[in-house]
Amino acid sequence: MRRRPLFASGLALALGPVLPRARAQQAPAAPPPAEAPPGPRRTHALSLLGEPALPENFPHWPWVNPAAPRGGAMVRHAIGSFDSFNPFILRGTPAAAVAAIYDTLMTPSFDEASTEYPLLAKLVEVPRDGRGVAFELDERARWHDGRPVTAADVVWSFDTLRRHGRPNFSGYYGDVAEAVAEGERRIVFRFSTADNRELPQILGQLPVLPRHWWEGKDFAQPGLEIPLGSGPYRIEAFEPGRSVTLRRVADYWGRDLPVRRGTNNIETLRFDYYRDSTVALEAFKAGQVDFRLENVAKDWATAYDFPAVRQGLVKREEIPHELPTGMQGFAMNIRRPLFQDRRVRQALGLVFDFEWMNANLFYGSYTRTTSYFSNSELASRGLPSEGELMVLSAFRGRLPEEIFTTEFRVPSSDGSNASRENARQALALLREAGWGVKDRRLVNEKGEPFSFEILLDGPTFERMALPYIQALQRLGIEARARTVDPAQYQVRMDNFDYDMTVELFGQSLSPGNEQRDYWSSAKAKEPGSRNTIGIADPVVDALIELVISAPDRQALIDRTRALDRVLLWGFYVVPHWHSRSFRIAWWDKFGRPERNPRYNFDLSAWWVDAARDRALPADRRAVP
């Protein structure tokens, strides 16, 4: 049976006028029939940067140990609490790692930039005109109750997430015109544009949910009924707000797939919840937690000199990576009138002393972030290139002229946390914006003080916020840090109820549709979006669409760098810092592959080494 093309070509053969029968024998010979348009490209992988590195029949990921033993347990920590097993909606606080119970259509390779390989889907069809994608499901794919995963499940998941899921789903799927199930295992997504090159991969990341399990349930409501999944783990037990335990599915349908072989080796994964990271670190030292990814430079430098480390029972290592590090910083909510003047935002960045913090708080372990796409070729640098100018020139007159003439540089200092020159420049900008110092307070023409709150979700950033607040006070600015619990923090963030906060805008090597959620006008007023800043600028909107529709890699680089420049010169954030390595610590009970993939840290490829596990003291707290 011939397979029907993904889309009808829309081509009709135009017939000329019918010749009279009497003249038919004298008519010239008919031209050869036109060649049929090429059919869709059928492939085992999707890549935005050329051909996939792995062939169709690859046996396993290059970095894993396919013979890794299975069994044992790993305990990790989580911060705060949870009240839901639905990570896809705004309401509720989802439990850690609950998404691990679901499989997606495709799964990324951590060794390649922007490449996905089959998981639930066994192959992909991409039409030559770029206006859609089709997936064929693996006939072996099963839910944990034994029922098959169907195309109807995929379509239901797509429609439900777009309608009831977090706002990023509607942004990611905005260019999908429809999703159709063509049979039990074939799903076709048709696009409203041919310019969204990333969209097939975004759809490959679609978490597929069981339609039959959700029948009669309200998807938009959080809850603690254990959901049905199809992935390598299922939720086995939980204590509300305190811990959740996942167990490896013994008859997991995908255990022998190339993308799963050598992974998900540990039998049980438990996540214990702690009030804050300080308490969680003490739990690790006491042996109540097995593994820790450390993100506090001070703790990495000073907190790991305890007996278990000295005796070799606890290991630690820094693993370099090639990941883009994005932008972390103090993000200003420009929905607030206080931050709507660009000169004010620039002034607030001038008095942030990274050099002092890096020397006194971080033990020199960080690099200053100077781009929204840092640690990648997508980061802008120097003056705009010819390709960037071609993009930016279309908006000349609507952009600060410095973008075209001046290299953007983050402020630097002498490391004293009291740079007179930076403070002088900041005060000059504030005066231009209508602020002046009166009785040692910065006030506007109405006498209203310059006062705002920095919203934090834990004490970790308090020690970074306080020196910054002190520097602001020297300008007469009344800033204060407010730390709330994670649940309250999430509610306030979802409703844009903050003045300034710490935000991380993560990036990939191939940015695209997620930029709408970060910066677009449509998302600025949509509760729960990642447009933390509140940017609503038609120029930024246009640049986002240019990034999404970039026809090739060089165009993507030029357009992303152009967007980066516009964001940087908007002074929307006070840039922080980044690290180019993973800092990990673990109790010595695990085996791991010889190397880590280039673009992520793959803990799923680790396993419990039974001999090492037995060699650890039964009561780790008693280690002398």
C-alpha positions as CSV (number, residue, x, y, z in Angstrom):
1,M,0.0,0.0,0.0
2,R,1.4,3.4,-1.0
3,R,1.7,5.8,1.9
4,R,-0.2,9.0,1.4
5,P,2.0,12.2,1.3
6,L,2.0,14.3,4.4
7,F,0.2,17.1,2.5
8,A,-1.6,17.3,-0.8
9,S,0.7,19.2,-3.1
10,G,-2.0,21.6,-4.3
11,L,-0.7,21.1,-7.9
12,A,-3.3,20.7,-10.6
13,L,-2.4,19.8,-14.2
14,A,-3.6,22.5,-16.5
15,L,-5.1,21.0,-19.7
16,G,-5.0,23.0,-22.8
17,P,-8.0,23.5,-25.1
18,V,-9.4,20.3,-26.5
19,L,-8.5,19.9,-30.2
20,P,-11.2,18.9,-32.7
21,R,-11.1,15.2,-33.3
22,A,-10.6,15.7,-37.0
23,R,-7.3,17.5,-36.3
24,A,-6.1,15.3,-33.5
25,Q,-3.8,13.2,-35.7
26,Q,-2.1,16.4,-37.0
27,A,-1.5,17.9,-33.6
28,P,2.0,18.1,-32.3
29,A,3.2,15.4,-29.8
30,A,2.2,16.2,-26.3
31,P,5.0,17.3,-23.9
32,P,6.2,14.7,-21.4
33,P,4.2,14.8,-18.2
34,A,5.5,17.1,-15.5
35,E,7.5,15.5,-12.7
36,A,5.5,15.0,-9.5
37,P,6.6,17.3,-6.7
38,P,9.0,15.6,-4.3
39,G,7.4,13.9,-1.4
40,P,8.0,14.7,2.3
41,R,11.4,13.9,3.7
42,R,11.3,10.9,6.0
43,T,13.9,10.9,8.7
44,H,14.9,9.2,12.0
45,A,16.1,12.5,13.5
46,L,15.5,16.3,13.4
47,S,18.4,18.7,13.4
48,L,18.6,22.5,12.8
49,L,22.4,22.5,12.3
50,G,22.9,20.0,9.5
51,E,22.7,16.2,9.4
52,P,22.3,14.3,12.7
53,A,25.6,12.8,13.9
54,L,24.1,9.4,14.7
55,P,22.8,6.9,12.0
56,E,19.3,5.5,12.0
57,N,20.5,2.2,13.6
58,F,22.8,3.6,16.3
59,P,22.9,1.3,19.3
60,H,23.0,3.8,22.2
61,W,24.1,7.3,23.1
62,P,27.9,7.6,22.7
63,W,28.6,8.6,26.3
64,V,26.5,5.9,28.1
65,N,27.5,2.5,29.4
66,P,25.0,0.2,27.8
67,A,25.9,-2.6,30.2
68,A,25.4,-0.5,33.3
69,P,23.9,-2.5,36.2
70,R,20.4,-1.7,37.4
71,G,19.1,-1.3,41.0
72,G,19.8,0.7,44.1
73,A,18.5,4.0,45.2
74,M,19.4,7.7,44.9
75,V,18.1,10.4,47.3
76,R,18.2,14.0,46.1
77,H,16.9,17.2,47.6
78,A,14.3,19.7,46.6
79,I,13.5,23.1,48.1
80,G,10.1,24.3,49.5
81,S,7.1,22.1,49.1
82,F,4.6,20.7,46.5
83,D,0.9,20.3,46.2
84,S,0.5,18.9,42.7
85,F,1.5,16.2,40.2
86,N,0.6,18.4,37.2
87,P,3.7,20.3,36.1
88,F,2.0,21.7,33.0
89,I,-0.5,24.3,34.5
90,L,-0.2,27.6,36.3
91,R,-2.0,26.5,39.5
92,G,-0.2,24.6,42.2
93,T,3.4,23.7,42.9
94,P,4.4,20.5,41.1
95,A,6.5,17.8,42.7
96,A,10.1,17.4,41.7
97,A,10.9,15.2,38.6
98,V,7.2,14.4,38.0
99,A,7.7,15.0,34.3
100,A,10.0,11.9,34.3
101,I,6.8,9.7,34.2
102,Y,6.0,10.9,30.7
103,D,7.7,10.2,27.4
104,T,7.9,12.8,24.6
105,L,7.7,12.2,20.8
106,M,11.4,12.8,20.4
107,T,14.3,13.3,22.8
108,P,17.4,15.5,22.5
109,S,21.0,14.4,22.2
110,F,23.1,16.1,24.8
111,D,26.1,15.6,22.6
112,E,24.7,17.6,19.7
113,A,23.3,21.1,19.3
114,S,19.6,21.1,18.4
115,T,19.2,17.5,17.4
116,E,16.4,15.1,18.4
117,Y,16.0,11.4,18.0
118,P,12.9,9.1,18.2
119,L,11.3,8.2,21.5
120,L,7.5,7.7,21.3
121,A,7.8,8.4,17.6
122,K,9.8,6.0,15.4
123,L,10.1,8.3,12.4
124,V,9.3,11.8,11.2
125,E,8.1,13.2,7.9
126,V,8.8,16.8,7.0
127,P,7.2,18.3,3.9
128,R,9.4,20.0,1.4
129,D,7.5,23.3,1.8
130,G,8.2,23.4,5.6
131,R,4.5,23.8,6.5
132,G,4.1,20.9,8.9
133,V,5.5,17.8,10.3
134,A,4.1,14.2,10.9
135,F,5.2,11.6,13.4
136,E,4.6,7.9,13.4
137,L,4.4,6.3,16.8
138,D,6.3,3.2,17.7
139,E,3.8,0.4,17.8
140,R,5.4,-0.8,21.1
141,A,4.7,2.4,23.0
142,R,2.5,1.7,26.0
143,W,1.1,3.5,29.1
144,H,1.9,2.0,32.4
145,D,-1.5,0.3,32.5
146,G,-0.6,-1.6,29.3
147,R,-2.8,0.3,26.9
148,P,-1.1,1.6,23.7
149,V,-0.1,5.2,23.2
150,T,-2.2,6.5,20.2
151,A,-2.3,9.4,17.9
152,A,-5.5,10.5,19.6
153,D,-3.5,10.8,22.8
154,V,-1.0,13.0,21.1
155,V,-3.6,15.3,19.6
156,W,-5.5,15.5,22.9
157,S,-2.2,16.4,24.7
158,F,-1.4,19.1,22.2
159,D,-4.9,20.7,22.3
160,T,-5.1,20.5,26.1
161,L,-1.7,22.0,26.7
162,R,-2.3,24.8,24.3
163,R,-5.7,25.5,25.8
164,H,-5.1,24.9,29.5
165,G,-1.4,24.7,30.0
166,R,1.1,27.3,31.1
167,P,1.3,30.3,28.8
168,N,4.6,29.1,27.2
169,F,2.7,26.3,25.4
170,S,0.5,28.7,23.5
171,G,3.5,30.7,22.6
172,Y,5.5,27.7,21.4
173,Y,2.6,26.3,19.4
174,G,1.4,29.6,18.0
175,D,2.2,28.7,14.4
176,V,0.4,25.4,14.4
177,A,-2.8,25.6,12.5
178,E,-4.1,22.1,13.4
179,A,-3.1,18.7,14.7
180,V,-4.8,15.7,13.2
181,A,-4.7,12.0,14.0
182,E,-4.5,10.0,10.7
183,G,-5.0,6.5,12.0
184,E,-4.0,4.9,15.3
185,R,-0.3,5.9,15.1
186,R,0.1,8.8,12.7
187,I,-0.1,12.4,13.8
188,V,0.0,15.4,11.4
189,F,0.7,18.9,12.5
190,R,0.0,21.6,9.9
191,F,1.6,25.0,10.2
192,S,0.3,28.5,9.3
193,T,3.7,29.5,8.1
194,A,6.7,27.9,6.3
195,D,9.2,30.1,8.1
196,N,9.3,28.5,11.6
197,R,12.2,26.1,11.1
198,E,12.3,25.1,14.8
199,L,8.6,24.1,15.1
200,P,9.0,20.4,14.2
201,Q,11.6,20.1,17.0
202,I,9.4,21.9,19.5
203,L,6.6,19.5,18.7
204,G,9.0,16.7,19.1
205,Q,9.4,17.8,22.7
206,L,5.6,17.5,23.3
207,P,4.9,15.6,26.5
208,V,2.2,13.0,25.6
209,L,-0.5,12.5,28.2
210,P,-3.1,9.7,28.4
211,R,-6.4,10.9,27.2
212,H,-8.3,8.0,28.8
213,W,-6.9,8.7,32.3
214,W,-7.8,12.3,32.2
215,E,-11.4,11.7,31.1
216,G,-13.8,13.2,33.7
217,K,-10.9,15.1,35.4
218,D,-10.3,18.9,35.3
219,F,-6.8,19.3,33.8
220,A,-6.6,22.9,35.0
221,Q,-6.8,21.9,38.7
222,P,-3.8,20.8,40.7
223,G,-4.0,17.6,42.7
224,L,-2.1,14.7,44.2
225,E,-3.8,11.8,42.5
226,I,-0.9,9.8,41.1
227,P,-1.1,10.2,37.3
228,L,-0.6,7.6,34.7
229,G,2.5,7.9,32.5
230,S,4.5,6.1,29.8
231,G,8.0,7.0,30.9
232,P,10.8,5.0,32.6
233,Y,9.6,5.9,36.1
234,R,6.3,6.0,37.9
235,I,5.4,7.7,41.2
236,E,5.4,5.0,43.8
237,A,4.8,7.0,47.1
238,F,4.8,10.5,48.5
239,E,4.3,12.5,51.7
240,P,2.5,15.7,50.7
241,G,5.0,18.6,50.8
242,R,7.8,16.4,52.2
243,S,9.0,13.7,49.8
244,V,8.1,12.0,46.5
245,T,9.5,8.6,45.4
246,L,9.7,7.4,41.9
247,R,10.4,3.7,40.9
248,R,11.8,2.4,37.7
249,V,9.2,0.7,35.6
250,A,10.4,-2.9,35.2
251,D,8.4,-3.6,31.9
252,Y,9.0,-0.1,30.5
253,W,8.2,-0.3,26.8
254,G,11.2,1.8,25.7
255,R,14.0,0.2,27.8
256,D,15.8,-1.2,24.7
257,L,15.5,1.9,22.5
258,P,18.8,3.4,21.5
259,V,17.9,6.6,23.3
260,R,17.2,4.7,26.5
261,R,19.8,2.0,26.6
262,G,22.3,2.6,29.4
263,T,20.1,5.2,31.1
264,N,17.5,5.2,34.0
265,N,19.5,2.6,35.7
266,I,18.7,3.4,39.3
267,E,15.7,1.6,40.8
268,T,14.3,4.3,43.1
269,L,14.6,8.0,43.0
270,R,13.5,9.9,46.1
271,F,13.3,13.7,46.5
272,D,13.2,15.0,50.0
273,Y,12.1,18.6,50.6
274,Y,14.0,21.1,52.7
275,R,13.2,24.7,53.7
276,D,16.2,26.2,52.0
277,S,19.5,25.2,50.4
278,T,21.5,25.7,53.6
279,V,19.5,23.0,55.4
280,A,19.7,20.8,52.3
281,L,23.5,21.1,52.3
282,E,23.6,19.9,56.0
283,A,21.4,17.0,55.0
284,F,23.9,16.1,52.3
285,K,26.8,16.2,54.8
286,A,24.9,13.9,57.1
287,G,24.4,11.4,54.4
288,Q,20.7,11.9,54.1
289,V,21.1,13.1,50.5
290,D,23.3,11.2,48.0
291,F,23.9,13.7,45.2
292,R,24.2,17.5,45.0
293,L,24.6,19.9,42.1
294,E,26.2,22.9,43.8
295,N,25.3,26.4,42.6
296,V,26.6,28.5,45.4
297,A,30.3,29.5,44.9
298,K,30.9,30.2,48.6
299,D,29.6,26.8,49.6
300,W,31.7,25.1,46.9
301,A,34.8,26.9,48.2
302,T,34.2,26.5,52.0
303,A,31.5,24.1,52.9
304,Y,33.0,20.8,51.7
305,D,35.8,20.4,54.2
306,F,34.0,17.7,56.4
307,P,35.2,14.3,57.5
308,A,33.5,12.3,54.7
309,V,35.2,14.4,52.1
310,R,38.6,14.0,53.8
311,Q,38.2,10.2,54.0
312,G,37.1,9.9,50.3
313,L,33.6,8.9,51.1
314,V,32.2,12.0,49.4
315,K,33.6,12.9,45.9
316,R,33.3,16.2,44.2
317,E,34.2,17.5,40.7
318,E,33.9,20.4,38.3
319,I,32.8,19.2,34.8
320,P,33.3,21.8,32.0
321,H,30.4,22.2,29.6
322,E,29.7,24.0,26.3
323,L,26.2,25.2,27.2
324,P,25.0,28.7,26.4
325,T,24.5,30.2,29.9
326,G,21.8,32.8,29.0
327,M,21.2,35.9,31.1
328,Q,20.9,35.9,34.9
329,G,20.4,39.2,36.6
330,F,18.3,41.6,38.7
331,A,15.4,42.0,36.4
332,M,13.3,45.2,36.6
333,N,9.5,45.0,36.1
334,I,9.0,47.9,33.6
335,R,5.2,47.6,34.2
336,R,6.1,49.7,37.2
337,P,6.4,53.4,36.4
338,L,9.6,53.6,38.4
339,F,11.5,51.6,35.9
340,Q,10.1,52.8,32.6
341,D,12.8,55.4,31.9
342,R,15.8,53.8,30.2
343,R,18.2,56.2,31.9
344,V,16.9,55.1,35.3
345,R,17.6,51.4,34.4
346,Q,21.1,52.2,33.1
347,A,21.8,54.1,36.4
348,L,20.8,51.1,38.5
349,G,23.3,48.9,36.6
350,L,26.2,51.3,37.1
351,V,26.4,50.9,40.8
352,F,26.4,47.1,40.8
353,D,29.9,46.0,41.7
354,F,30.5,42.5,40.2
355,E,34.3,42.8,40.8
356,W,33.8,43.2,44.5
357,M,31.3,40.4,44.7
358,N,33.4,38.0,42.7
359,A,36.4,38.6,45.0
360,N,34.7,38.7,48.3
361,L,31.6,36.4,47.9
362,F,32.4,34.1,45.0
363,Y,36.1,33.3,45.5
364,G,36.8,34.5,41.9
365,S,34.8,31.6,40.4
366,Y,32.4,33.4,38.1
367,T,32.6,35.3,34.8
368,R,30.5,38.4,34.3
369,T,27.6,38.0,31.9
370,T,27.7,40.4,29.0
371,S,25.0,39.0,26.7
372,Y,21.6,37.4,26.8
373,F,23.2,34.6,24.8
374,S,26.5,34.3,26.7
375,N,29.0,31.5,26.2
376,S,27.9,31.0,22.6
377,E,28.5,32.3,19.1
378,L,25.1,34.0,19.3
379,A,26.3,36.6,21.8
380,S,26.8,40.1,20.3
381,R,30.3,41.6,20.5
382,G,32.1,44.7,19.3
383,L,30.2,46.8,16.8
384,P,27.5,45.3,14.6
385,S,28.7,43.2,11.7
386,E,27.4,43.8,8.2
387,G,24.8,41.1,8.6
388,E,23.6,42.5,11.9
389,L,23.4,46.0,10.4
390,M,21.2,44.7,7.6
391,V,18.8,43.5,10.3
392,L,19.0,46.6,12.6
393,S,19.0,49.3,9.9
394,A,15.3,48.5,9.2
395,F,14.5,49.9,12.7
396,R,16.9,52.9,12.7
397,G,15.1,55.8,14.3
398,R,13.3,53.5,16.7
399,L,16.4,52.3,18.4
400,P,19.0,54.0,20.6
401,E,21.7,55.3,18.2
402,E,24.4,53.8,20.4
403,I,23.5,50.4,19.1
404,F,25.0,51.4,15.7
405,T,28.0,53.3,17.0
406,T,29.1,52.0,20.4
407,E,30.2,48.7,21.7
408,F,28.0,47.6,24.6
409,R,30.0,47.0,27.8
410,V,28.7,46.2,31.3
411,P,30.0,48.6,33.9
412,S,33.2,47.6,35.7
413,S,34.8,48.9,38.9
414,D,37.9,48.9,41.1
415,G,36.3,46.3,43.3
416,S,35.7,48.6,46.2
417,N,31.8,48.4,46.0
418,A,32.0,52.3,46.2
419,S,33.1,53.4,42.7
420,R,32.9,57.2,42.7
421,E,33.0,57.4,38.9
422,N,30.1,54.9,38.4
423,A,28.1,56.7,41.1
424,R,28.7,60.1,39.5
425,Q,27.5,58.7,36.1
426,A,24.4,57.1,37.7
427,L,23.4,60.4,39.5
428,A,23.8,62.3,36.3
429,L,21.4,59.9,34.5
430,L,18.9,60.0,37.3
431,R,18.9,63.8,37.3
432,E,18.2,63.7,33.5
433,A,15.3,61.4,34.3
434,G,13.8,63.9,36.8
435,W,15.3,62.6,40.1
436,G,17.3,64.6,42.6
437,V,18.8,64.2,46.1
438,K,17.0,65.9,48.9
439,D,17.9,65.3,52.6
440,R,20.0,62.4,51.4
441,R,17.1,60.7,49.7
442,L,16.5,60.4,46.0
443,V,13.1,62.0,45.1
444,N,11.2,63.1,42.1
445,E,9.7,66.5,41.5
446,K,6.7,65.5,43.6
447,G,8.9,64.7,46.5
448,E,8.2,61.0,46.2
449,P,11.1,58.7,47.2
450,F,12.8,56.3,44.8
451,S,11.9,53.1,46.7
452,F,11.5,49.5,45.6
453,E,11.6,45.9,46.7
454,I,13.8,43.0,45.4
455,L,11.7,39.8,45.5
456,L,13.7,36.6,46.4
457,D,12.6,33.0,46.8
458,G,15.2,32.0,49.3
459,P,18.1,33.3,51.4
460,T,20.8,32.3,48.9
461,F,20.6,35.6,47.0
462,E,20.2,37.7,50.1
463,R,24.0,38.0,50.5
464,M,24.2,39.3,46.9
465,A,21.3,41.6,47.2
466,L,22.5,43.3,50.4
467,P,25.8,44.8,49.0
468,Y,23.8,46.0,46.0
469,I,21.3,47.6,48.3
470,Q,24.1,49.4,50.1
471,A,25.4,50.8,46.9
472,L,22.0,52.0,45.9
473,Q,21.6,53.7,49.3
474,R,24.6,55.9,48.5
475,L,22.5,57.3,45.7
476,G,19.6,58.0,48.1
477,I,17.6,55.0,46.8
478,E,15.6,53.0,49.3
479,A,15.9,49.4,48.2
480,R,15.0,46.4,50.3
481,A,15.1,42.6,49.9
482,R,12.0,40.5,50.5
483,T,12.4,36.8,50.8
484,V,9.2,34.6,50.5
485,D,8.6,30.9,50.4
486,P,8.7,29.3,46.9
487,A,4.9,28.9,46.7
488,Q,4.2,32.5,47.4
489,Y,7.1,33.5,45.1
490,Q,5.6,31.6,42.3
491,V,2.2,33.2,42.8
492,R,3.7,36.7,42.8
493,M,5.8,36.0,39.7
494,D,2.9,34.5,37.8
495,N,0.9,37.7,38.5
496,F,3.9,40.1,37.9
497,D,3.6,41.3,41.5
498,Y,7.2,42.5,42.1
499,D,9.4,45.5,41.4
500,M,12.7,43.7,40.9
501,T,13.7,40.0,41.1
502,V,16.4,37.6,40.2
503,E,15.6,36.0,36.9
504,L,17.4,33.6,34.6
505,F,16.6,33.6,30.9
506,G,18.0,30.3,29.7
507,Q,19.1,29.9,26.1
508,S,20.0,27.2,23.7
509,L,22.3,27.0,20.7
510,S,19.4,27.5,18.4
511,P,17.0,30.1,19.9
512,G,13.5,30.3,18.5
513,N,9.9,30.2,19.7
514,E,10.7,30.5,23.4
515,Q,11.8,34.1,22.7
516,R,8.2,35.0,22.3
517,D,7.5,34.0,25.9
518,Y,10.5,35.9,27.1
519,W,10.1,39.3,25.4
520,S,7.0,39.6,23.2
521,S,4.2,42.2,23.7
522,A,1.6,39.4,23.6
523,K,3.1,37.8,26.7
524,A,3.7,41.0,28.6
525,K,0.2,41.0,30.0
526,E,-0.4,37.2,30.1
527,P,-0.2,35.9,33.7
528,G,2.4,33.2,34.1
529,S,4.5,34.1,31.1
530,R,8.2,34.3,31.2
531,N,8.1,38.0,30.1
532,T,9.3,38.9,33.6
533,I,10.5,42.3,32.5
534,G,7.2,43.3,30.8
535,I,8.8,44.2,27.4
536,A,6.2,45.4,24.9
537,D,8.2,46.8,22.0
538,P,7.1,46.4,18.4
539,V,10.8,46.4,17.4
540,V,11.6,43.5,19.7
541,D,8.5,41.7,18.5
542,A,9.7,42.0,14.9
543,L,13.2,40.8,15.8
544,I,11.8,37.8,17.6
545,E,9.9,36.7,14.4
546,L,13.1,37.2,12.4
547,V,15.0,34.9,14.7
548,I,12.2,32.3,14.5
549,S,12.1,32.5,10.7
550,A,15.9,32.5,10.1
551,P,16.5,30.5,6.9
552,D,20.0,29.3,7.8
553,R,22.6,29.3,10.6
554,Q,24.3,32.6,9.6
555,A,21.0,34.4,9.4
556,L,20.1,33.0,12.8
557,I,23.4,34.3,14.3
558,D,23.0,37.8,12.8
559,R,19.4,38.1,13.9
560,T,20.0,36.7,17.4
561,R,22.9,39.1,17.9
562,A,20.7,42.0,16.7
563,L,18.1,41.0,19.2
564,D,20.7,40.7,21.9
565,R,22.0,44.3,21.2
566,V,18.5,45.7,21.5
567,L,17.9,43.9,24.8
568,L,21.3,45.0,26.2
569,W,20.8,48.6,25.3
570,G,17.4,48.6,26.9
571,F,19.1,48.1,30.3
572,Y,16.3,45.8,31.4
573,V,18.4,43.8,33.8
574,V,21.5,44.3,36.0
575,P,23.6,41.4,34.6
576,H,25.0,38.9,37.0
577,W,27.5,36.2,36.3
578,H,27.8,32.6,35.0
579,S,29.9,29.5,35.4
580,R,31.2,27.3,32.6
581,S,31.2,24.1,34.6
582,F,28.9,21.8,36.6
583,R,29.9,21.5,40.2
584,I,28.8,18.2,41.6
585,A,29.3,16.3,44.9
586,W,28.1,12.8,45.7
587,W,28.5,10.0,48.2
588,D,30.8,7.4,46.7
589,K,28.2,4.7,45.9
590,F,27.7,5.4,42.2
591,G,29.3,4.4,38.9
592,R,29.2,6.7,35.9
593,P,30.2,6.9,32.3
594,E,33.8,7.8,31.3
595,R,32.7,11.1,30.0
596,N,29.8,13.6,30.2
597,P,28.0,14.8,27.0
598,R,28.9,18.2,25.8
599,Y,25.8,20.2,26.3
600,N,24.2,18.8,29.5
601,F,24.8,16.9,32.7
602,D,23.3,13.4,32.2
603,L,22.7,12.0,35.7
604,S,20.3,9.4,34.1
605,A,23.4,7.6,32.8
606,W,24.8,7.0,36.3
607,W,24.2,3.7,38.2
608,V,24.5,2.4,41.8
609,D,27.7,0.4,42.3
610,A,26.7,-2.3,44.7
611,A,30.3,-2.9,46.1
612,R,30.8,0.8,46.7
613,D,27.4,1.1,48.3
614,R,28.2,-1.7,50.7
615,A,31.5,-0.1,51.6
616,L,29.9,3.1,52.9
617,P,29.1,3.2,56.6
618,A,25.6,2.1,57.6
619,D,25.2,5.3,59.5
620,R,26.9,8.1,57.5
621,R,26.2,10.6,60.2
622,A,28.7,8.7,62.4
623,V,31.6,9.3,60.1
624,P,34.4,10.6,62.4
